[in-house]
Amino acid sequence: MNHRETVNAVARRLPHQTRREVDEILRWAYTFWHEALEQDEAVRLPEIGTLRIEVQTVQPGGAIRRFGVGRLRRLYGRFRPSPELRRRYRRGS
């Protein structure tokens, strides 16, 4: 589901809110989540799961090492589904 689809789905369930208002609220939420992830915090979405960005420092090998590149940082997006989401996924619904 992309941003536009999310805005439309929320706006249908909240008829007292305009699409523009829903869009603005979601963009603020994205901003807060972005800031939390930048500060090595987890973003917890109720009934969905937890998202976290992890950093791993690695020593390059092969040709990259020969060019004088020191340590590299890898970023990983980690998602841990909630127990409810796991149950629904296992049931197939």
C-alpha positions as CSV (number, residue, x, y, z in Angstrom):
1,M,0.0,0.0,0.0
2,N,1.5,3.3,-1.0
3,H,1.0,6.8,0.5
4,R,-1.9,7.7,-1.7
5,E,-3.7,4.5,-1.1
6,T,-3.2,4.9,2.7
7,V,-4.6,8.4,2.6
8,N,-7.7,7.3,0.7
9,A,-8.3,4.3,3.0
10,V,-8.0,6.5,6.1
11,A,-10.1,9.3,4.6
12,R,-12.9,6.8,3.8
13,R,-13.0,5.6,7.4
14,L,-12.9,9.2,8.8
15,P,-15.5,11.1,6.7
16,H,-15.1,14.2,9.0
17,Q,-11.5,14.5,7.8
18,T,-10.5,15.7,4.4
19,R,-7.9,13.9,2.3
20,R,-5.6,16.9,2.7
21,E,-5.9,16.7,6.5
22,V,-5.2,12.9,6.5
23,D,-2.2,13.5,4.2
24,E,-0.8,16.1,6.5
25,I,-1.2,13.9,9.6
26,L,0.5,10.9,7.9
27,R,3.4,13.1,6.7
28,W,3.9,14.3,10.3
29,A,3.9,10.7,11.5
30,Y,6.5,9.8,8.9
31,T,8.6,12.7,10.1
32,F,8.5,11.5,13.7
33,W,9.3,8.0,12.7
34,H,12.2,9.2,10.6
35,E,13.6,11.2,13.5
36,A,13.2,8.2,15.8
37,L,15.0,5.8,13.4
38,E,17.8,8.4,13.0
39,Q,18.3,8.3,16.7
40,D,18.6,4.5,16.9
41,E,15.1,4.2,18.4
42,A,12.6,1.6,17.4
43,V,9.2,2.6,15.8
44,R,6.4,0.5,17.3
45,L,3.2,0.3,15.3
46,P,0.4,-1.3,17.3
47,E,-0.8,-4.6,16.0
48,I,1.8,-4.4,13.2
49,G,5.2,-4.7,14.7
50,T,8.5,-2.9,15.3
51,L,10.8,-1.3,12.8
52,R,14.5,-0.5,13.7
53,I,17.5,0.5,11.6
54,E,20.7,-1.3,12.6
55,V,24.3,-0.3,11.6
56,Q,27.0,-2.8,11.1
57,T,30.7,-1.8,10.6
58,V,32.5,-4.2,8.3
59,Q,36.1,-4.5,7.1
60,P,36.2,-4.5,3.2
61,G,38.1,-7.1,1.4
62,G,39.4,-7.7,-2.1
63,A,39.6,-4.8,-4.6
64,I,37.9,-2.4,-2.2
65,R,40.6,-2.8,0.4
66,R,43.3,-2.2,-2.2
67,F,41.9,1.2,-3.0
68,G,42.5,2.2,0.6
69,V,38.9,2.1,1.8
70,G,38.8,1.7,5.5
71,R,35.8,0.4,7.4
72,L,32.4,0.5,5.8
73,R,29.0,0.9,7.4
74,R,26.0,-1.3,6.4
75,L,22.5,-0.2,7.3
76,Y,19.8,-2.8,7.9
77,G,16.1,-2.3,8.2
78,R,14.8,-4.8,10.7
79,F,11.1,-5.5,11.1
80,R,9.7,-7.6,13.9
81,P,6.0,-8.4,13.3
82,S,3.6,-8.3,16.2
83,P,2.3,-11.6,17.6
84,E,-1.1,-10.8,16.1
85,L,0.3,-10.2,12.7
86,R,2.3,-13.4,12.9
87,R,-0.9,-15.3,13.8
88,R,-2.8,-13.8,10.9
89,Y,0.0,-14.5,8.4
90,R,0.2,-18.1,9.5
91,R,-3.5,-18.6,9.2
92,G,-3.4,-17.1,5.7
93,S,-5.9,-14.4,6.3
